[in-house]
Amino acid sequence: MTLPTSPFTVDRPGRLTVLTGPSGVGKGTLVRGLLKRHPQLWLSVSATTRAPREGEVDGVHYFFLSPDDFEQQVKANGFLEWASFAGNRYGTPRAAVEQRLAEGHPVLLEIEVEGARQVRRSFPIGQQIFVAPPSFEELERRIRDRGTEAEEAIQRRLARAREELEAAPEFDAVLVNGDLEAAGRELETLMGLGDTAANKNGPDGAVGLG
Protein backbone atom coordinates (compact mmCIF):
# COMPACT_ATOMS: atom_id res chain seq x y z
CA MET A 1 0.00 0.00 0.00
CA THR A 2 1.13 3.55 -0.71
CA LEU A 3 1.37 5.61 2.45
CA PRO A 4 -0.45 8.96 2.54
CA THR A 5 1.47 12.16 2.00
CA SER A 6 1.55 14.69 4.79
CA PRO A 7 -0.70 17.78 4.83
CA PHE A 8 0.73 18.90 8.17
CA THR A 9 0.67 22.65 8.84
CA VAL A 10 2.29 24.82 11.48
CA ASP A 11 -1.01 25.17 13.33
CA ARG A 12 -0.89 21.59 14.66
CA PRO A 13 -4.50 21.60 15.91
CA GLY A 14 -4.31 18.00 17.14
CA ARG A 15 -2.13 16.55 19.88
CA LEU A 16 0.14 13.53 19.77
CA THR A 17 0.37 11.29 22.84
CA VAL A 18 2.80 8.40 23.09
CA LEU A 19 1.86 5.61 25.50
CA THR A 20 4.60 3.18 26.48
CA GLY A 21 5.70 0.85 29.25
CA PRO A 22 6.65 -2.79 29.84
CA SER A 23 4.74 -5.70 28.39
CA GLY A 24 1.98 -6.84 30.74
CA VAL A 25 1.39 -3.44 32.32
CA GLY A 26 -2.04 -3.02 30.73
CA LYS A 27 -1.42 -0.53 27.92
CA GLY A 28 -3.68 -2.35 25.48
CA THR A 29 -6.57 -2.54 27.93
CA LEU A 30 -6.26 1.19 28.69
CA VAL A 31 -6.19 2.01 24.98
CA ARG A 32 -9.29 -0.08 24.22
CA GLY A 33 -11.16 1.77 26.95
CA LEU A 34 -10.07 5.14 25.58
CA LEU A 35 -11.15 4.30 22.04
CA LYS A 36 -14.54 3.13 23.24
CA ARG A 37 -15.21 6.30 25.24
CA HIS A 38 -13.56 8.78 22.84
CA PRO A 39 -14.33 8.00 19.19
CA GLN A 40 -12.53 11.17 18.08
CA LEU A 41 -9.22 9.65 19.25
CA TRP A 42 -7.15 8.08 16.46
CA LEU A 43 -4.86 5.15 17.26
CA SER A 44 -1.88 5.15 14.91
CA VAL A 45 -1.68 2.31 12.39
CA SER A 46 1.77 0.80 11.97
CA ALA A 47 3.48 -0.17 8.73
CA THR A 48 5.07 -3.59 8.37
CA THR A 49 6.90 -5.74 5.85
CA ARG A 50 5.27 -8.96 7.06
CA ALA A 51 2.50 -10.59 5.05
CA PRO A 52 -1.13 -9.92 6.03
CA ARG A 53 -2.76 -12.53 8.22
CA GLU A 54 -6.26 -13.82 7.58
CA GLY A 55 -8.81 -11.08 8.23
CA GLU A 56 -6.28 -8.22 8.33
CA VAL A 57 -7.14 -5.19 6.20
CA ASP A 58 -4.49 -2.99 4.61
CA GLY A 59 -4.63 0.50 6.12
CA VAL A 60 -6.79 -0.66 9.03
CA HIS A 61 -4.74 -3.21 10.94
CA TYR A 62 -1.40 -2.31 9.28
CA PHE A 63 -0.02 -0.60 6.22
CA PHE A 64 1.51 -3.60 4.43
CA LEU A 65 4.67 -2.56 2.56
CA SER A 66 7.24 -4.42 0.53
CA PRO A 67 10.79 -4.43 1.95
CA ASP A 68 11.86 -2.01 -0.78
CA ASP A 69 8.99 0.39 -0.09
CA PHE A 70 9.70 0.26 3.64
CA GLU A 71 13.38 1.05 3.02
CA GLN A 72 12.42 4.00 0.82
CA GLN A 73 10.30 5.37 3.67
CA VAL A 74 13.20 4.98 6.10
CA LYS A 75 15.51 6.91 3.78
CA ALA A 76 12.87 9.61 3.25
CA ASN A 77 12.39 10.07 7.02
CA GLY A 78 8.88 8.71 6.56
CA PHE A 79 8.65 7.04 9.98
CA LEU A 80 8.43 8.58 13.42
CA GLU A 81 10.02 5.35 14.67
CA TRP A 82 10.82 1.93 13.28
CA ALA A 83 12.40 -1.36 14.33
CA SER A 84 13.08 -4.90 13.15
CA PHE A 85 11.48 -7.88 14.87
CA ALA A 86 11.44 -11.59 13.98
CA GLY A 87 12.73 -10.94 10.46
CA ASN A 88 10.22 -8.20 9.65
CA ARG A 89 10.25 -4.42 9.98
CA TYR A 90 7.64 -2.29 11.72
CA GLY A 91 7.26 1.48 11.85
CA THR A 92 4.93 4.38 12.63
CA PRO A 93 4.24 6.31 9.40
CA ARG A 94 4.85 10.00 9.89
CA ALA A 95 2.43 11.25 7.21
CA ALA A 96 -0.57 9.30 8.52
CA VAL A 97 -0.04 10.71 12.01
CA GLU A 98 0.48 14.25 10.74
CA GLN A 99 -2.64 14.00 8.57
CA ARG A 100 -4.84 13.19 11.58
CA LEU A 101 -3.22 15.94 13.64
CA ALA A 102 -3.82 18.44 10.84
CA GLU A 103 -7.48 17.41 10.83
CA GLY A 104 -7.69 18.21 14.53
CA HIS A 105 -7.81 14.67 15.91
CA PRO A 106 -5.96 13.69 19.07
CA VAL A 107 -3.55 10.93 18.06
CA LEU A 108 -2.32 8.07 20.23
CA LEU A 109 0.73 5.88 19.68
CA GLU A 110 1.00 2.68 21.74
CA ILE A 111 4.61 1.58 21.25
CA GLU A 112 7.64 0.04 22.93
CA VAL A 113 10.01 2.10 25.07
CA GLU A 114 12.76 2.26 22.44
CA GLY A 115 10.22 3.36 19.84
CA ALA A 116 9.03 6.09 22.21
CA ARG A 117 12.61 7.33 22.49
CA GLN A 118 12.81 7.56 18.71
CA VAL A 119 9.56 9.54 18.59
CA ARG A 120 10.93 11.89 21.25
CA ARG A 121 13.69 12.77 18.78
CA SER A 122 11.60 12.78 15.60
CA PHE A 123 8.51 14.55 17.01
CA PRO A 124 9.57 16.32 20.23
CA ILE A 125 6.31 18.26 20.69
CA GLY A 126 4.41 15.05 21.45
CA GLN A 127 3.42 14.13 25.01
CA GLN A 128 4.93 10.89 26.35
CA ILE A 129 3.28 8.83 29.10
CA PHE A 130 4.92 5.82 30.75
CA VAL A 131 2.54 3.20 32.16
CA ALA A 132 3.97 1.43 35.22
CA PRO A 133 2.69 -1.44 37.40
CA PRO A 134 1.94 -0.85 41.09
CA SER A 135 4.85 -3.21 41.83
CA PHE A 136 7.20 -5.52 39.98
CA GLU A 137 5.58 -8.47 41.75
CA GLU A 138 2.19 -7.49 40.35
CA LEU A 139 3.65 -7.20 36.87
CA GLU A 140 5.14 -10.68 37.15
CA ARG A 141 1.78 -12.04 38.33
CA ARG A 142 -0.01 -10.55 35.32
CA ILE A 143 2.53 -11.99 32.89
CA ARG A 144 2.36 -15.44 34.47
CA ASP A 145 -1.44 -15.38 34.60
CA ARG A 146 -1.54 -15.19 30.83
CA GLY A 147 -0.38 -18.81 30.76
CA THR A 148 0.91 -18.49 27.20
CA GLU A 149 4.70 -18.65 27.61
CA ALA A 150 7.35 -21.05 28.82
CA GLU A 151 9.42 -20.12 31.89
CA GLU A 152 12.42 -19.11 29.79
CA ALA A 153 10.32 -16.65 27.79
CA ILE A 154 8.79 -15.26 31.00
CA GLN A 155 12.23 -14.65 32.48
CA ARG A 156 13.34 -12.79 29.34
CA ARG A 157 10.21 -10.66 29.46
CA LEU A 158 10.75 -9.86 33.15
CA ALA A 159 14.41 -8.96 32.59
CA ARG A 160 13.41 -6.57 29.83
CA ALA A 161 10.68 -5.11 32.03
CA ARG A 162 13.23 -4.32 34.78
CA GLU A 163 15.32 -2.39 32.27
CA GLU A 164 12.32 -0.53 30.88
CA LEU A 165 11.03 0.45 34.32
CA GLU A 166 14.34 2.20 34.96
CA ALA A 167 13.51 4.47 32.00
CA ALA A 168 10.32 5.83 33.60
CA PRO A 169 11.90 9.16 34.71
CA GLU A 170 12.64 9.98 31.05
CA PHE A 171 8.95 10.51 30.29
CA ASP A 172 6.61 13.45 30.73
CA ALA A 173 4.30 11.54 33.09
CA VAL A 174 4.23 8.18 34.83
CA LEU A 175 0.83 6.51 35.13
CA VAL A 176 0.59 3.68 37.69
CA ASN A 177 -1.94 1.13 36.51
CA GLY A 178 -3.02 -0.49 39.76
CA ASP A 179 -6.76 0.05 39.40
CA LEU A 180 -7.89 0.02 35.77
CA GLU A 181 -10.79 2.45 36.18
CA ALA A 182 -8.73 4.97 38.15
CA ALA A 183 -5.82 4.68 35.71
CA GLY A 184 -8.21 5.22 32.80
CA ARG A 185 -9.54 8.41 34.37
CA GLU A 186 -6.03 9.68 35.03
CA LEU A 187 -4.99 8.91 31.45
CA GLU A 188 -7.98 10.86 30.15
CA THR A 189 -6.98 13.80 32.32
CA LEU A 190 -3.38 13.70 31.08
CA MET A 191 -4.63 13.64 27.48
CA GLY A 192 -7.24 16.37 28.06
CA LEU A 193 -10.08 14.05 27.04
CA GLY A 194 -12.33 14.19 30.12
CA ASP A 195 -14.44 17.19 29.08
CA THR A 196 -14.87 15.77 25.60
CA ALA A 197 -16.16 12.49 27.01
CA ALA A 198 -18.67 14.32 29.19
CA ASN A 199 -19.91 16.44 26.30
CA LYS A 200 -20.31 13.47 23.98
CA ASN A 201 -21.76 10.95 26.36
CA GLY A 202 -23.72 13.02 28.87
CA PRO A 203 -23.85 12.37 32.63
CA ASP A 204 -24.06 8.58 32.29
CA GLY A 205 -20.90 8.42 30.18
CA ALA A 206 -18.97 11.22 31.80
CA VAL A 207 -15.53 10.54 33.15
CA GLY A 208 -14.80 12.03 36.55
CA LEU A 209 -11.68 14.13 36.87
CA GLY A 210 -11.40 14.19 40.64
Buried (B, 14 or more C-beta within 10 A) or exposed (E): EEBBEBEBEEEEEBBBBBBBBBBBBBBEEBBEBBBEBBEEBBBBBBBBBBEEEEEEEEBEBBBBBEEEBBEEBEEEEBBBBBBEEEEEBBBBBBBBBBBBBBEEBBBBBBBBBEBBBBBBEBBEEBBBBBBBBEEBEBBBEBBBEEEEEEEEEBEEBBEBBEEBBEBBEBBEBBBBBEEEEEBBBBBBBBBEBBEBBBEBEEEEEBBEEE
